[in-house]
Amino acid sequence: DAKTTQPPSMDCAEGRAANLPCNHSTISGNEYVYWYRQIHSQGPQYIIHGLKNNETNEMASLIITEDRKSSTLILPHATLRDTAVYYCIVRVEGSARQLTFGSGTQLTVLP
Amino acid sequence: GAVVSQHPSRVICKSGTSVKIECRSLDFQATTMFWYRQFPKKSLMLMATSNEGSKATYEQGVEKDKFLINHASLTLSTLTVTSAHPEDSSFYICSARDGRNTEAFFGQGTRLTVV
């Protein structure tokens, strides 16, 4: 799986959009971008994934650049409960292999 | 999304004893489950891959005789930490995949403290 690079930490004001970047410059053509988050002392939670088109669901939006070398996870209206470590993972869709977690970004939503 | 239940959420045990952690897929069948370990302020590290009806595959550096994994059914995998020592204290997390979906689902995690 391609390696990803994320900033170690970010702050965001409550109610504002949180934009979390991820670089994956070695991504292959059949690899998807997945985002998970881990709230303190809980297991990771799936957020969203995409290949090349922008994706949106009830939790977040995923913007992938045209060259697919980077992406941004957007939480449109961050709440205090969104404080967590956010992991960007690149992998082949449907792969039976395990998820490989990097360091992630610690997002702190401030009141 | 699919639900993965992990039990117990917290356990404290004495050094030298064994602890069993259960991971259940509640509404889907999981042919493969993964066990991760996480130290404070660190990322998740894969310990082993558990396949139903066969022996688990352990990552390099993980002692298979110390961390016993059993995956006897399509909905249950167990991790037993044998002869636990204080350095085994950690957050253990299981994950299961639903063959119909592409994302993995995680248990709530188990905080093990060995005293």
Interface residues (C-beta under 8 A of the other chain):
Chain A: Y32 Y34 Q38 S41 Q42 G43 P44 Q45 Y46 H49 Y87 E93 G94 A96 Q98 L99 T100 F101 G102 S103 G104
Chain B: G1 V4 Q6 T32 F34 Y36 S43 L44 M45 L46 T49 F91 I93 C94 S95 R97 T102 E103 A104 F105 F106 G107 Q108 G109 R111
